[in-house]
Amino acid sequence: MNIEIMKEFFGWITLINLVLFIWVAVMCMFCRGFIYNVHGKLFDLKEDTINAMLYGFLGVYKIVFLAFNFIPWIALVIMSK
């Protein structure tokens, strides 16, 4: 596997994960009531707990996205020049 194939792979995986992250963040902003109803009924959680869990999830997702998708892609782009 050469560096160009790896660069393309990480570029696509970065784009897919970025779109997924933005979609989840937008859903959390605009479908808050639905999220509260579903998770509140399933797990008997209060809104404050759900907010904290969503905030933590988005934070961890962003860190994992940066560490395992975006930064390797940037390194490959730099290496290929």
C-alpha positions, 0 to 999 in steps of 0.5 A: 500500500503506497502513501497515495492510497493511504492519503486518499483513504484517510481523506475519505474517512475524515470527510465521512466522520466529519459529516457524521459528527456535524449531523449528530451535533445538529440533531442534538441541537434541533431534536432535543425533545425527541432525544429527551423522550426516547432516552428518558423513557428507555433509561429513566434519565433526567434532562440534565443527565442527558445533556451531560452525556451528549456533551461528553459523547461529542467531546470524546468523538471529536478527540477520537476523530482528530487523533485517528482521522484528521491528524494522520491525514494531515501527516500523509499530505505533508509526507506526500509533498 
